[in-house]
Amino acid sequence: MKKILLAGSTGYLGIYIAKELQQRSYFFRAIARSPEKLAKNDIEANEILKAELTDPDSIKKCCEGVDIVISTVGITRQKDGLTYMDVDYQANMNLLIEAQKSGAKKFIYISVLNGEKLRNLKICDAKELFVEQLKRSGIDYCIVRPNGFFSDMSEIFNMAKNGRIYLFGKGKLKANPIHGEDLATFCVDAIEKPDKEVEIGGPETLTQNEMASMAFKVLGDKPKITYIPDWIRVAALKLVKLVTISRFYGPVEFFMTVMAMDMLAPEYGNHTLKEYFTILNNADAKKLRL
Ligand SMILES: NC(=O)c1ccc[n+]([C@@H]2O[C@H](COP(=O)([O-])OP(=O)(O)OC[C@H]3O[C@@H](n4cnc5c(N)ncnc54)[C@H](OP(=O)(O)O)[C@@H]3O)[C@@H](O)[C@H]2O)c1
């Protein structure tokens, strides 16, 4: 059985990948800077390495005896004062160097759908720079390009809960977001598959209007949607860039850009957005990031 090193094991997707590895009885070593998050999520890795991927010394020899490296590492909501270049690029580079030194056979990296077309965004540029290095590394690789995660769709649900959803344009843009559990199955399958680069989304393609109506329906409320003209989005983006630091601007820039385009990937998985919104509604009191 192949030995796996999982980096990003404490994140939304990483937790589902760890559970999938566990369920399939893979031997896996988890790198975590906060190992207590693993225990909290009932993850029992065969080995845990407490380390900071941004500090190359702390991950020395982390890939020893490992066949496959999986990395979901990247900045989403972290507020560590680091840039996408520090984490999405450099931290993954530190890991790739260790994988090369130890002779790991394959590196599975989670990038983002349309990342190569959105290199004007800081997050995508950092990720794609790493993708370029990975492709040149000589290690076999699989670059997974997922659509938006259900965890981010909670923003739509939260707007509905607050009484009104704001959408750009006319709400007709389409996307097929994916649940972490479905994506984790796909990522673990990639261990044995020959694909080098794959786009992937959830099983349902919906317009933003359909997602908004679904959120209100789950809440049992009448839909209240405000449509924001695109020129306001463009002006707001410019303003946010002027008056905020890149740590704040980066996630806003990404969100406001992908909400203004169709985000479509091959459909996969079973989890539906309605089911997710229903769970969010029921679990709301517990404030879980599901
Ligand atoms: N969310 C989406 O809609 C979406 C869509 C497409 C692609 N992606 C990409 O998919 C990947 C996984 O997303 P996710 O939602 O699972 O993200 P997440 O929950 O924020 O998990 C990211 C992981 O990276 C680690 N990390 C972040 N900053 C770090 C740092 N400075 N040093 C060491 N580790 C650090 C986190 O560790 P801690 O737990 O210690 O913070 C966590 O384990 C990301 O690269 C993301 O950009 C996300």
PDBQT file of the ligand as one rigid body, heavy atoms in Angstrom, charges set to zero:
ROOT
HETATM    1  N1  LIG A 301     -12.565  27.355  -0.968  1.00  0.00    +0.000 N 
HETATM    2  C1  LIG A 301     -12.783  27.300  -2.276  1.00  0.00    +0.000 C 
HETATM    3  O1  LIG A 301     -13.876  27.598  -2.780  1.00  0.00    +0.000 OA
HETATM    4  C2  LIG A 301     -11.682  26.834  -3.179  1.00  0.00    +0.000 A 
HETATM    5  C3  LIG A 301     -11.952  26.609  -4.522  1.00  0.00    +0.000 A 
HETATM    6  C4  LIG A 301     -10.932  26.148  -5.341  1.00  0.00    +0.000 A 
HETATM    7  C5  LIG A 301      -9.665  25.918  -4.814  1.00  0.00    +0.000 A 
HETATM    8  N2  LIG A 301      -9.432  26.166  -3.501  1.00  0.00    +0.000 N 
HETATM    9  C6  LIG A 301      -8.093  25.919  -2.982  1.00  0.00    +0.000 C 
HETATM   10  O2  LIG A 301      -8.089  24.647  -2.359  1.00  0.00    +0.000 OA
HETATM   11  C7  LIG A 301      -7.171  24.622  -1.269  1.00  0.00    +0.000 C 
HETATM   12  C8  LIG A 301      -7.872  24.131  -0.014  1.00  0.00    +0.000 C 
HETATM   13  O3  LIG A 301      -8.954  25.000   0.301  1.00  0.00    +0.000 OA
HETATM   14  P1  LIG A 301      -9.676  24.922   1.724  1.00  0.00    +0.000 P 
HETATM   15  O4  LIG A 301     -10.994  25.595   1.580  1.00  0.00    +0.000 OA
HETATM   16  O5  LIG A 301      -9.578  23.536   2.246  1.00  0.00    +0.000 OA
HETATM   17  O6  LIG A 301      -8.731  25.899   2.556  1.00  0.00    +0.000 OA
HETATM   18  P2  LIG A 301      -8.491  25.952   4.144  1.00  0.00    +0.000 P 
HETATM   19  O7  LIG A 301      -9.641  25.369   4.856  1.00  0.00    +0.000 OA
HETATM   20  O8  LIG A 301      -8.129  27.355   4.486  1.00  0.00    +0.000 OA
HETATM   21  O9  LIG A 301      -7.208  25.023   4.334  1.00  0.00    +0.000 OA
HETATM   22  C9  LIG A 301      -5.955  25.451   3.870  1.00  0.00    +0.000 C 
HETATM   23  C10 LIG A 301      -4.857  24.653   4.526  1.00  0.00    +0.000 C 
HETATM   24  O10 LIG A 301      -3.629  25.360   4.299  1.00  0.00    +0.000 OA
HETATM   25  C11 LIG A 301      -2.983  25.581   5.554  1.00  0.00    +0.000 C 
HETATM   26  N3  LIG A 301      -2.298  26.869   5.612  1.00  0.00    +0.000 N 
HETATM   27  C12 LIG A 301      -2.772  28.085   5.300  1.00  0.00    +0.000 A 
HETATM   28  N4  LIG A 301      -1.861  29.025   5.572  1.00  0.00    +0.000 NA
HETATM   29  C13 LIG A 301      -0.776  28.374   6.076  1.00  0.00    +0.000 A 
HETATM   30  C14 LIG A 301       0.500  28.791   6.540  1.00  0.00    +0.000 A 
HETATM   31  N5  LIG A 301       0.855  30.070   6.575  1.00  0.00    +0.000 N 
HETATM   32  N6  LIG A 301       1.362  27.855   6.974  1.00  0.00    +0.000 NA
HETATM   33  C15 LIG A 301       1.035  26.546   6.958  1.00  0.00    +0.000 A 
HETATM   34  N7  LIG A 301      -0.172  26.082   6.531  1.00  0.00    +0.000 NA
HETATM   35  C16 LIG A 301      -1.053  26.989   6.097  1.00  0.00    +0.000 A 
HETATM   36  C17 LIG A 301      -4.100  25.604   6.578  1.00  0.00    +0.000 C 
HETATM   37  O11 LIG A 301      -3.560  25.333   7.879  1.00  0.00    +0.000 OA
HETATM   38  P3  LIG A 301      -4.347  25.831   9.201  1.00  0.00    +0.000 P 
HETATM   39  O12 LIG A 301      -5.522  24.913   9.357  1.00  0.00    +0.000 OA
HETATM   40  O13 LIG A 301      -3.326  25.681  10.267  1.00  0.00    +0.000 OA
HETATM   41  O14 LIG A 301      -4.748  27.269   8.943  1.00  0.00    +0.000 OA
HETATM   42  C18 LIG A 301      -5.018  24.502   6.049  1.00  0.00    +0.000 C 
HETATM   43  O15 LIG A 301      -4.562  23.250   6.465  1.00  0.00    +0.000 OA
HETATM   44  C19 LIG A 301      -6.647  26.057  -1.123  1.00  0.00    +0.000 C 
HETATM   45  O16 LIG A 301      -5.383  26.140  -1.707  1.00  0.00    +0.000 OA
HETATM   46  C20 LIG A 301      -7.656  26.885  -1.887  1.00  0.00    +0.000 C 
HETATM   47  O17 LIG A 301      -7.097  28.057  -2.439  1.00  0.00    +0.000 OA
HETATM   48  C21 LIG A 301     -10.408  26.592  -2.671  1.00  0.00    +0.000 A 
ENDROOT
TORSDOF 0
